[in-house]
Amino acid sequence: MKKGILTLLLCVSFLAEGNAACLRDGYYETGIANYVTIELRCEYINPTIKATEIKRAPMKAPTIGFDGRTLYLYGQFGGLTLELADNGAAVYSTVVEPNANEVALPDMPGTYELRLCDGRFVYSCELEIGCF
């Protein structure tokens, strides 16, 4: 009986189609021109691990989208602080609302380090903001 129920559930799960059409091989598809997908580096803010804490595998780095002026976060972050840094110094900072899908960047052409900080991790990458 249990084997029959398990087989039925597996058949239903293979036949069910979700609405994840925006996802292909782990990347999002859009019709936006000049769109690129960026995998962020992830650093733990407090890297010291106490002996009593459970050691876990490294987390998978999040992926965001970028089209020259707009970041696409896909609602995968809680509230965080977005910073653009030039030579280690923050030149722009703003608060991003929890589960935000898009963030418009300021009109500051150049290459910056993008840092997204949620209080526990810092996600970063190099970003070139174009002039329009």
Secondary structure, DSSP 8 states (H G I E B T S, - for coil): -HHHHHHHHHHHHHH---S-TTEETTEE----TT-EEEE-EEEESS----TTS---------EEEE-SSEEE-TT---SEEEEEEETTEEEEEEEE-TT-SEEE--S--EEEEEEEE-SSEEEEEEEEE---
